[in-house]
Amino acid sequence: MRVAVFPGSFDPITLGHYDIVERATPLFDKIIIAIGQNSQKKYMFSLEERMEFIKRTFAHFPNVEVDHFEGLTIDYCHSKNVNFILRGLRNPSDFEFEKAIAQTNRELTKDNKIETIFLLTSASYSFISSSIVREILTFGGHYELMVPEAVRVFKNK
């Protein structure tokens, strides 16, 4: 079974994340969107809110699950017996950063059975990042075109 973990903080999930998962679903039997928790990081949305955003966004995708973890992504992948890490790339600097992480993960994986798969974000979403969305939200700007419906509905309550 081809299972991929798509790790991230998803604070909040964006249309760029959606684009990557939507395009990856035919490639894998299952995709686990895994929210990494970092006790040192301050999040705009709680873990529960982020999980709910993702569950609602991907409710119509039967092969997408949502989970969370603490610690190293590679350890989480081993605990789930997963062979693939899915990552999205928006630009060359993303590639350099993600390449270093992928190479580190290969070194940490003694059996070299976990591969990182990169998908390029569609051009129309390549400018979107969670940090940009958080900044726009903080100052009351128009973020609606950058996030899935589940986030828009939540913020407009």
FENBELLIN-V176459 format. One record per run of one state. SS is the DSSP state (helix for helix, strand for strand, loop for the rest). FROM is the first residue (numbers start at 0). LEN is the number of residues. If there is no record, write none. Layout:
ss:SS from:FROM len:LEN
ss:SS from:FROM len:LEN
This chain:
ss:loop from:0 len:2
ss:strand from:2 len:6
ss:loop from:8 len:6
ss:helix from:14 len:10
ss:loop from:24 len:5
ss:strand from:29 len:8
ss:loop from:37 len:9
ss:helix from:46 len:11
ss:loop from:57 len:6
ss:strand from:63 len:7
ss:loop from:70 len:2
ss:helix from:72 len:7
ss:loop from:79 len:4
ss:strand from:83 len:6
ss:loop from:89 len:2
ss:helix from:91 len:17
ss:loop from:108 len:6
ss:strand from:114 len:6
ss:loop from:120 len:2
ss:helix from:122 len:3
ss:loop from:125 len:4
ss:helix from:129 len:9
ss:loop from:138 len:5
ss:helix from:143 len:3
ss:loop from:146 len:2
ss:helix from:148 len:7
ss:loop from:155 len:2
